[in-house]
Structures are given as C-alpha cells and as structure tokens.
Amino acid sequence: MPSLILLLELAAIAIIFAGLPLVYLWRKPGYSFFQKLNWVLVFMTFDLIVFGAFTRLTDSGLGCPDWPGCYGTSNPFHALSDIQQAESALPTGPVTVIKAWIEMIHRYLAMTVGALILVQVAIACSKLKSLGKNPLLGSLGLLLLVCVQGAFGAWTVTLKLQPIIVTIHLLLALVLLACITAYAQQVWESKSSAIRTIRIRPLSAQLLSLAFVVLFIQVFLGAWVSTNYAVLACPDFPTCLGSAWPETNWGEGFTLWRQLGLNAQGEFISPVALQAIHWAHRLFAILVLVVLGTLGWKGLQLATPVLSSLGRVAKLLLGVLFLQVITGISNVIFQWPLLAALLHTAGSAALVFCLVRMSYWASWKPFIQKKMA
C-alpha cells in the first residue's frame, strides 16, 4: 500500500499541474469558465493519449516498476539511487533515469486530467439549479471512467505490460476522449431568445454507427499489434515476407490472456502468430478506409453555409485518414520509427474526435439552432 505521504505529494503535484490551465482559463475572456474547462479537458486527454504512446514506444512503461509512485517516492529525483542501482544491474533493462521520468510524467498528466474532472464535477454540482442534473451526472460518469482507466494503468505496471491489459488501457483512453468530447460539445450554458428549426437531411446514423464499430475494432487490432511488438512481423509492403497471404496462426496470435512475448502455454510466441496479428490489422484497414472515407464524403456533401462546421470536420476526417495510411506504411517500410508510430496513434485519437464531432449532426430529429440573446 502506498504511504500517506506519497499520496499527499502526488496530490500536490496534480493540483499544481491542474492549476496551470485553470489559471489560464480564469484570465481568458470569452466562453463561460465551465465550457472552456470542458474543451481543455479534450485537449489534455488527447495529449495524454499521445504521451502514453510515447511512453510505450520508448519502452518506458516499467521505468518505475511500482505504482503510483516511483520506488515508493513521488518523483525520480527521490528514487535516483534505486533507479541507478537497477540500471547498473541491467543496463539494457526497462529501468533508466530517462525512462523513469517519462513514465512519471505520463502519470502526472493522468492525475492532471483526473483533477480537472474533479473541478468539472464541483462546478456542475454548484450549478445544479441552473444547469439541471444532466451535467453533473455526465461529469460523475467521466470521473468513474477516469478511475477505471487509472486502475488499468496500475495493472499495466503490476502485470508487467501484459498485452491485453495495455490494449484495454489504450481503448479506455480513447473511450474517455470520446466521452469528454461528447460532453464538451453540449451547450450546457446558453440563453436563447428564439429557437429556429432548420430541416436538413442529417448524416446517416447507421453509417456513423458502423464507422464507430469498425474504428473501435481497428484500434483494438492496432493496439494488439503494438503491445505484442508485431509491427515488424511483416517487414515489407504491400506483401508480407513477399507473400500476398503469409503463413499465420490465428489461434495463438489472438489468445488474449497471456504474458508479453509468450503464448498460452508459456512458450515464446511464434513468428507466424505475430504475422497473423499484423496481417489482421493491415487487412481490416481496407474496410476502415472504405467506411470512414464514405462518411467523410457524405459529410462534405451535406456541408452548407449553415453547417460549415460539418464540412470542416469532414475534411479533417479525410485528412487524418490519409495521414493514417502514410504513417502506417511508414511504420513498416522505415522499421517502426518513433515519429511515425506516434503520429499513427495520434491519428487514431483524432479519428475518434472527428466521429464524435460528426455525431453532433447525426440525428433523426430536425437540426435546432439556438439564437443567442
């Protein structure tokens, strides 16, 4: 169990990190503080996902092999002797000073998001009479989700980067981003003197739902590739080891509960199992391109002067899809460079953001625009 002093020190760090954007928001004019906070949470969660990918790709996930601190302390400065001792014992191992800092910064960012959500809950509670119960219930749901995400972050360390745990950790991060974005795009605080109904042909809810499903599956497959280090199992493109259909072992590759680098029997995972993992992600990408590309094209067709925001998000969606193709191919051809791998993860998060934003216009009801007083 972590000590009380450690928890207090980590809480103080979270307050300091969260205080920086809060001070900035307080001094910045414009939207209400509550609305600005919600969008800052979207930005911070996106950054957290990208830095989490950086932590994983630099093999820093076990830079501090305990949780929530680093060798029982709140920062690597205090644990310097333990880190240097571990590094001396195993120079090529997972523990170095740099990796410890990367891992702890990732945890600090996660605590910052959690602290900002607590502020969001407090504001929603204080404005219960004016805003109603929905903002409070939504923010409490976000708080619960970030706590579950924190638990998987702890298990990522304690279970030594077990692939299914790390994969769920990434999936939950994207679910959190989607939920925070959906929360932020609600107009919780607005006064309208008139409500004007504009009848338009909305985005197909069925197509949007399909896009969410295929993207979720593809993100799982991509995370499964990354957490099993199967990116280079097929080192050429568009074939795999010169074959249009490589030798595969689907059962071994997609046995979910097993240790990193091992199969269900505790033996080293075979190359053909890693090829199956890689090939599944590459093949499913074709379906993702078709479905999300169609959605983006439909969004462009529906864009009007009234729905100019829909057009911008549709263009962003298509642009990110193109980026995903380029970075995915680059990961193979250039042997998994860090920048391409980071951009590929960031692109996945950006696609989630785009789909949630586009869902704002996918409704069976008429589009309602509120004219501000």
C-alpha positions in Angstrom: 0.0 0.0 0.0 1.3 3.5 -0.8 2.1 5.6 2.1 0.0 8.7 3.1 3.0 11.0 2.5 3.4 9.6 -1.1 -0.3 10.1 -1.8 -0.2 13.7 -0.5 2.8 14.5 -2.5 1.2 13.1 -5.7 -2.0 15.0 -4.9 0.1 18.2 -4.6 1.7 17.6 -7.9 -1.7 17.0 -9.5 -3.0 20.3 -8.0 0.0 22.2 -9.4 -0.3 20.7 -12.9 -4.1 21.3 -12.9 -3.7 24.8 -11.6 -1.8 26.0 -14.6 -4.6 25.6 -17.2 -7.2 26.7 -14.6 -5.4 30.0 -14.0 -5.1 30.5 -17.8 -8.8 29.8 -18.3 -9.8 32.1 -15.4 -7.9 35.0 -17.0 -9.0 34.3 -20.6 -12.2 36.1 -21.6 -14.8 34.6 -23.9 -16.9 31.5 -23.2 -18.0 30.6 -19.7 -15.4 29.0 -17.5 -17.3 25.7 -17.5 -17.4 25.4 -21.3 -13.7 26.4 -21.6 -12.8 23.8 -19.0 -14.6 21.1 -20.9 -12.7 21.8 -24.1 -9.4 22.0 -22.2 -10.1 18.5 -20.9 -10.5 17.3 -24.5 -7.1 18.8 -25.3 -5.4 17.4 -22.2 -6.9 13.9 -22.8 -5.7 13.9 -26.4 -2.2 14.9 -25.2 -2.3 12.2 -22.5 -3.0 9.5 -25.2 -0.1 10.7 -27.3 2.3 10.8 -24.4 1.0 7.4 -23.3 2.0 6.1 -26.8 5.4 7.8 -26.4 5.8 6.0 -23.0 5.0 2.7 -24.6 7.1 3.2 -27.7 10.2 4.2 -25.8 9.8 1.1 -23.6 9.3 3.3 -20.5 6.2 1.5 -19.2 8.2 -0.1 -16.5 10.6 2.8 -15.9 9.1 2.9 -12.4 8.3 -0.7 -11.6 5.8 0.1 -8.8 2.6 2.2 -8.7 1.5 5.0 -8.1 5.0 6.4 -7.2 8.5 5.5 -8.3 10.2 3.2 -5.9 7.8 4.5 -3.2 8.5 8.2 -3.9 6.6 10.8 -5.8 9.4 11.6 -8.3 12.5 10.1 -9.8 14.7 12.6 -8.0 14.0 10.9 -4.7 14.4 7.5 -6.2 17.6 8.2 -8.0 19.8 5.7 -6.1 17.3 2.9 -6.7 17.0 3.7 -10.4 20.8 3.8 -10.8 21.2 0.5 -9.0 18.6 -1.1 -11.2 20.2 0.4 -14.3 23.7 -0.9 -13.3 22.3 -4.3 -12.7 20.6 -4.5 -16.1 21.9 -1.7 -18.4 19.6 -2.8 -21.3 16.6 -3.3 -18.9 13.4 -1.3 -18.6 14.6 1.0 -15.8 16.7 4.1 -16.5 16.6 7.6 -15.3 15.1 8.9 -18.5 12.5 6.1 -18.7 11.5 6.7 -15.1 10.9 10.4 -15.9 8.9 9.5 -19.0 6.7 7.1 -17.0 6.2 9.5 -14.1 5.3 12.5 -16.4 2.7 10.2 -18.0 1.3 9.6 -14.6 1.4 13.3 -13.7 -0.6 14.1 -16.9 -3.2 11.4 -16.0 -3.5 12.8 -12.5 -4.0 16.3 -14.0 -6.9 15.1 -16.2 -8.4 13.4 -13.1 -8.0 16.7 -11.1 -9.6 18.7 -13.8 -12.6 16.3 -14.0 -13.0 16.8 -10.2 -13.2 20.5 -10.8 -15.7 19.9 -13.5 -17.8 17.8 -11.1 -17.6 20.6 -8.5 -18.8 23.3 -11.0 -21.6 21.1 -12.3 -22.7 20.5 -8.7 -22.5 24.1 -7.8 -24.7 25.0 -10.8 -27.2 22.2 -10.3 -30.2 24.5 -10.1 -29.3 26.5 -13.2 -27.9 23.6 -15.4 -30.0 20.7 -14.2 -28.8 17.3 -13.2 -27.5 16.1 -16.6 -24.1 17.9 -16.5 -23.5 16.6 -13.0 -24.4 13.0 -13.9 -22.2 13.3 -17.0 -19.2 14.6 -15.1 -19.6 11.9 -12.5 -19.6 9.3 -15.3 -16.4 10.8 -16.6 -14.9 10.7 -13.1 -15.8 7.0 -12.8 -14.3 6.3 -16.2 -11.0 8.0 -15.4 -10.8 6.0 -12.2 -11.3 2.7 -14.1 -8.6 4.0 -16.6 -6.3 4.6 -13.6 -6.8 1.1 -12.4 -5.8 -0.3 -15.8 -2.8 2.0 -15.7 -1.8 0.4 -12.4 -2.3 -3.1 -13.7 -0.2 -2.3 -16.8 2.7 -1.9 -14.4 1.9 -4.6 -11.8 1.2 -7.2 -14.6 4.4 -6.3 -16.4 2.9 -4.9 -19.7 0.5 -7.8 -20.3 -0.7 -7.2 -23.8 -4.5 -7.4 -23.2 -4.2 -5.0 -20.2 -2.2 -2.5 -22.2 -4.6 -2.8 -25.1 -7.6 -2.2 -22.9 -5.8 0.8 -21.3 -5.5 2.4 -24.7 -9.0 1.6 -25.7 -10.4 3.1 -22.5 -8.3 6.2 -23.1 -10.0 6.6 -26.5 -13.4 6.0 -24.9 -12.6 8.7 -22.4 -11.6 11.1 -25.2 -14.9 10.3 -27.0 -17.0 10.8 -23.8 -15.2 14.1 -22.9 -15.6 15.4 -26.4 -19.3 14.5 -26.4 -19.7 16.2 -23.1 -17.8 19.4 -24.2 -19.9 19.8 -27.3 -23.1 20.1 -25.3 -24.2 23.7 -24.8 -24.8 23.4 -21.1 -24.8 27.2 -20.5 -26.8 29.2 -23.1 -29.6 31.6 -23.1 -31.8 31.8 -26.2 -34.3 34.4 -27.1 -35.5 32.4 -30.1 -35.3 28.9 -31.4 -35.1 28.4 -35.1 -35.6 24.9 -36.6 -33.8 24.1 -39.8 -34.9 21.0 -41.5 -31.9 19.3 -43.1 -31.0 15.8 -44.3 -28.8 14.7 -41.4 -25.9 12.3 -41.5 -26.9 8.7 -41.6 -26.9 7.4 -38.1 -26.5 3.9 -39.4 -23.3 4.9 -41.3 -22.0 6.7 -38.3 -22.6 3.8 -36.0 -20.9 1.5 -38.5 -17.9 3.9 -38.5 -17.6 3.8 -34.8 -17.7 0.0 -34.7 -15.1 -0.5 -37.4 -12.8 2.1 -35.9 -13.1 0.5 -32.5 -12.2 -2.9 -33.9 -9.3 -1.4 -35.9 -8.0 0.5 -32.8 -8.0 -2.8 -30.9 -6.1 -4.6 -33.7 -3.6 -1.7 -33.9 -3.1 -1.8 -30.1 -2.7 -5.6 -30.2 0.0 -5.2 -32.9 1.8 -2.6 -30.8 1.6 -4.3 -27.4 2.8 -7.6 -29.0 5.6 -5.8 -30.9 4.3 -7.3 -34.1 4.8 -4.2 -36.3 7.9 -5.7 -37.9 6.5 -9.2 -38.2 5.7 -8.2 -41.9 8.7 -6.0 -42.8 7.6 -5.3 -46.4 4.6 -3.7 -48.1 2.1 -4.4 -49.5 3.1 -8.1 -49.2 4.2 -9.9 -46.0 7.6 -11.6 -46.4 7.0 -11.5 -50.1 3.7 -13.3 -49.9 0.2 -12.0 -50.6 -1.1 -14.2 -47.8 1.6 -15.1 -45.3 1.6 -18.1 -43.0 -0.4 -17.4 -39.9 -1.5 -18.9 -36.6 -4.7 -17.0 -35.6 -5.4 -19.0 -32.5 -2.0 -18.4 -31.0 -1.9 -14.8 -32.1 -5.3 -13.9 -30.7 -5.2 -15.7 -27.4 -5.9 -12.7 -25.3 -4.8 -13.7 -21.8 -1.1 -14.4 -21.8 2.2 -12.7 -20.8 4.1 -10.4 -23.0 6.2 -12.3 -25.6 4.7 -15.7 -24.6 1.8 -17.9 -25.8 -0.9 -19.5 -23.7 1.5 -22.4 -22.9 4.2 -20.0 -21.5 6.5 -20.6 -24.5 7.9 -17.9 -26.8 5.2 -16.7 -29.2 5.9 -17.9 -32.8 6.6 -15.6 -35.7 3.5 -16.9 -37.6 1.4 -15.8 -34.7 2.9 -12.3 -34.9 2.3 -12.3 -38.6 -1.4 -13.1 -38.0 -1.7 -10.2 -35.6 0.0 -7.8 -38.1 -1.9 -9.1 -41.1 -5.3 -8.8 -39.4 -4.7 -5.1 -38.7 -3.5 -4.4 -42.3 -6.4 -6.2 -43.9 -9.1 -4.6 -41.7 -7.6 -1.2 -42.5 -9.2 -1.5 -46.0 -12.7 -1.7 -44.5 -11.9 1.3 -42.3 -10.8 3.3 -45.2 -14.0 2.5 -47.1 -16.4 3.2 -44.3 -14.8 6.3 -42.8 -14.0 7.6 -46.3 -17.6 7.3 -47.3 -18.7 9.1 -44.1 -16.3 11.9 -44.8 -17.5 12.2 -48.3 -21.1 12.3 -47.1 -20.2 15.0 -44.6 -18.7 17.2 -47.4 -21.9 16.7 -49.5 -24.1 17.8 -46.6 -22.0 20.8 -45.7 -23.8 24.1 -46.2 -23.2 27.7 -45.0 -25.4 26.7 -42.0 -23.4 23.5 -41.5 -20.0 24.8 -42.3 -18.6 23.1 -39.1 -19.7 19.8 -40.5 -17.7 20.4 -43.7 -14.6 21.3 -41.7 -14.8 18.2 -39.5 -15.4 16.0 -42.7 -12.2 17.5 -44.3 -10.3 16.8 -41.1 -11.6 13.2 -41.0 -10.4 12.6 -44.6 -7.1 14.3 -43.9 -6.4 12.2 -40.9 -7.4 9.0 -42.8 -4.7 9.9 -45.4 -2.2 10.5 -42.6 -3.1 7.1 -41.1 -2.3 5.4 -44.4 1.0 7.2 -44.8 2.2 6.7 -41.2 1.0 3.0 -41.2 3.0 2.3 -44.3 6.0 4.3 -42.9 6.0 2.1 -39.8 6.6 -0.9 -42.0 9.0 0.5 -44.6 11.1 2.5 -42.2 11.2 -0.1 -39.5 8.8 1.5 -36.9 10.3 5.0 -36.5 9.2 6.7 -33.3 7.7 9.8 -35.1 5.6 7.7 -37.5 4.4 5.5 -34.7 3.4 8.5 -32.5 1.6 10.2 -35.4 -0.3 6.9 -36.1 -1.6 6.8 -32.5 -2.4 10.5 -32.6 -4.3 9.9 -35.8 -6.4 7.2 -34.1 -7.3 9.6 -31.4 -8.1 12.3 -34.0 -10.4 9.9 -35.9 -12.3 9.3 -32.6 -12.6 13.0 -32.1 -13.9 13.5 -35.7 -16.5 10.8 -35.4 -17.8 12.2 -32.1 -18.0 15.7 -33.6 -19.8 14.4 -36.6 -22.3 12.6 -34.4 -23.5 16.1 -33.4 -25.2 16.3 -36.8 -26.4 12.7 -37.0 -29.9 12.8 -35.6 -33.4 11.7 -36.5 -34.7 15.0 -35.2 -34.6 18.3 -37.1 -31.4 20.3 -36.6 -32.1 23.0 -34.0 -30.0 26.2 -33.9 -30.3 28.4 -30.9 -30.1 32.1 -31.5 -28.2 33.7 -28.6 -29.8 36.5 -26.7 
